[in-house]
Amino acid sequence: MVVEFLTFTVPLAERDEWLEIEERHWSRFLEQQDGFVRKEVWQGAGEQIQAVIWWASMEQWKAIPQEDLDRVAEAMGPYEREATCVAYDVLRLS
């Protein structure tokens, strides 16, 4: 299992609308992907939002075609944000 941590900077004034649009586009898209397990969205300090996405395997996550990812990013319109990404292999679940 792999966990993808994406950190976005979203101005507080746009947060609620960003969350709604992100849910409509990215969450619905990810739920349809082979290997998707679950997604959580966390509020960090200030304008930081963390998307935590669980995948059954790195291979399934990375098998998503880039053109599909680009299409979803385009659908986000002005709410698309660059994110920093860190991925971790899950060694143990309790």
C-alpha positions as CSV (number, residue, x, y, z in Angstrom):
1,M,0.0,0.0,0.0
2,V,1.2,3.5,-0.8
3,V,0.0,6.8,0.6
4,E,0.3,10.0,-1.4
5,F,0.5,13.3,0.5
6,L,-0.3,16.4,-1.6
7,T,0.1,19.8,-0.1
8,F,-1.8,22.7,-1.6
9,T,-1.8,26.4,-0.8
10,V,-5.4,27.7,-1.0
11,P,-6.3,31.2,0.1
12,L,-8.8,31.0,3.0
13,A,-11.3,33.1,1.1
14,E,-11.4,30.5,-1.6
15,R,-11.1,27.4,0.6
16,D,-14.8,26.3,0.7
17,E,-15.3,26.8,-3.1
18,W,-12.0,25.1,-3.8
19,L,-13.0,22.1,-1.6
20,E,-16.3,21.8,-3.4
21,I,-14.8,21.9,-6.9
22,E,-11.9,19.6,-6.0
23,E,-14.4,17.1,-4.6
24,R,-16.5,17.2,-7.8
25,H,-13.5,16.7,-10.1
26,W,-10.5,15.1,-8.4
27,S,-12.3,12.9,-5.8
28,R,-14.9,11.6,-8.3
29,F,-12.1,10.8,-10.8
30,L,-9.8,9.1,-8.3
31,E,-12.7,6.9,-6.9
32,Q,-13.0,5.4,-10.4
33,Q,-9.3,4.4,-10.6
34,D,-8.0,0.9,-10.2
35,G,-6.1,0.6,-6.9
36,F,-7.8,3.7,-5.2
37,V,-8.5,2.9,-1.6
38,R,-9.5,6.2,0.0
39,K,-8.9,9.9,0.2
40,E,-8.8,12.3,3.2
41,V,-8.5,16.1,3.1
42,W,-6.9,17.8,6.1
43,Q,-6.6,21.5,7.0
44,G,-3.0,22.5,7.9
45,A,-1.6,25.7,9.2
46,G,-2.9,28.9,7.5
47,E,-3.6,28.3,3.9
48,Q,-2.2,24.7,3.7
49,I,-4.5,21.9,2.7
50,Q,-3.3,18.3,2.7
51,A,-4.9,15.6,0.4
52,V,-4.0,12.2,1.7
53,I,-4.7,9.5,-0.9
54,W,-4.3,5.8,-0.3
55,W,-3.5,3.4,-3.1
56,A,-3.3,-0.4,-3.2
57,S,0.0,-0.2,-5.0
58,M,2.4,2.2,-6.6
59,E,2.0,0.4,-9.9
60,Q,-1.8,1.0,-9.9
61,W,-1.4,4.7,-8.9
62,K,1.2,5.4,-11.6
63,A,-0.8,3.5,-14.3
64,I,-3.2,6.4,-14.6
65,P,-2.7,7.9,-18.0
66,Q,-1.2,11.4,-17.9
67,E,-3.8,12.6,-20.4
68,D,-6.6,11.7,-18.0
69,L,-4.8,13.6,-15.2
70,D,-4.4,16.6,-17.5
71,R,-8.1,16.5,-18.3
72,V,-9.2,16.6,-14.7
73,A,-6.7,19.4,-13.9
74,E,-8.2,21.4,-16.8
75,A,-11.7,20.8,-15.5
76,M,-10.6,22.5,-12.2
77,G,-10.2,25.7,-14.2
78,P,-8.9,28.6,-12.1
79,Y,-9.1,26.4,-8.9
80,E,-6.3,24.1,-10.1
81,R,-3.4,24.4,-7.7
82,E,0.2,23.1,-8.0
83,A,1.0,20.8,-5.1
84,T,4.0,19.3,-3.5
85,C,3.9,15.5,-3.4
86,V,5.5,13.0,-1.1
87,A,4.7,9.3,-1.2
88,Y,5.2,6.7,1.4
89,D,5.1,2.9,1.4
90,V,2.9,1.6,4.2
91,L,5.0,-0.8,6.3
92,R,2.4,-1.7,8.9
93,L,-1.2,-0.8,9.8
94,S,-2.5,-1.1,13.3
